[in-house]
Amino acid sequence: MTTGANTQPIQAASDKPIRVMIVDDVKSARDLLADILATDRRFQVVASVSDGLEAVAKALALRPDLITMDIRLPGLDGFLAVEQILAELPVPIVMITASLGRFEEKVARALKMGALDVMEKQELYLWRTKPEIRTAFLRKLYVFARARVGQRRVRPSADPLPSAVPFLPDREKAEGDLRIVAIAASTGGPSALMALFKEVPAQVNAAFLVVQHMSRGFLDGLVRWLDDEVELSVRMAKEGDVLKPGAVLFAPDDYHMLVDGERTIRLNKSFPIGGHRPSADLLLKSVALRFGRRAIGVILTGMGSDGAIGLKRLKERGGRTIAQDEASSIIFGMPRAAIEEHAAEVVLPLEAIARQLVNWTRESGQ
C-alpha cells in the first residue's frame, strides 16, 4: 500500500477486535472503507456486501459489532435494510453516503430508521493525504461500536414514569417569565432529542436552544425531521432571532450560538472551544449569565465532555440542571462529565426528562 500519510496500524485497545460489516454497492467505496479500517487493529472487517437483501441476511447470520451502510443499494435500499436489521438485531449502524439529491430528506429518513449518524463519503477518499480525516473517522466508529443501541427505544407512554417526576399543575405566568432551556447532545442525540421533544407540548412556557454535534452538512436533515414530527417549532437559528415559547433553535454548523439579555440570538465564528464550534459550554455559559434562575440546562447522550463546565456555571447561578442517566444514554461521555463536575441537579432516564422540564417551566423562575 503506497501512501503519503502515516498509515501504520493503530495499536488495539484489547485483544478482541470490533467486527465490522461494510455495505456499499460500489466496490471502490467498499475497498476504501476496508483500507481505512485495516490501519487500526481495533477493527476487523467480517463482511463486505453490495446489496441490501444480502446485508440483512449477513447481519443476522454474522451479528457484527458495527455496520456501515450506504443508502443507494440494489434490491433493498439502505433505509429499508437498516429498518429490517434493527427489527431483529440491536447493532450500531452508521450511514455513509455521498451528498446527492434530496440531502435533507436522506438524513431525516436515516435517523428515523434508527441509524446512529450519517457521514459524508466523499471526504474519506482524501484520508491518505489528510490523516486527520482518518483519525476522526476511526474515533467515531470506535465510539459508535460501543453504543447502547438496544436502549434507543424509549418506554411507551402508557408505561409509568418515575414517581419522583409527577406532573405539576399549570399556574399563572408572570410577564417576562419565559424559561430558557439549553440542551447539549452528541452521539445518539438525534434519537434522544426526538424522544424528548415528542413529549413537550407546543404551549410550553419555554424556548429551547440546542447544540448537537454531528457531521457537517447533516444538521439540516435532523432539524427538518424533528420539525415534521413534534408539536414544537424546530428550525436552524439565525442571527437576530428572538426567543419565543414553543420554539426550538439549533446552533448552525460551524457557528457558536449565544443569547443576549434581550432574548436575541447571536452567532459568531470565534475560535472553537475544546475542538467544538458550536460549543455547548459557550451556549450554557451565555444562558447562565443572561437568565440565571430562569435558565434550565440539559446534557444528553454524547461522546466527550462539552457542556459539563457550562452546565456547572448555570447551576451555580441558580438555574436548574439535568443529565441523562447512563442506562438510557447511547454514549455516556457527556452526561458522565457533567455528573463528575457536580453540575447536574438531577440525573434522569431519557423518558423522564421532558416531564421534569415541563414541571420546571410551570414554576416561578424569578
Order of alpha helices (4+ residues) and beta strands (2+ residues): beta-alpha-beta-alpha-beta-alpha-beta-alpha-beta-alpha-beta-alpha-beta-alpha-beta-beta-beta-beta-alpha-beta-alpha-beta-alpha-beta-alpha
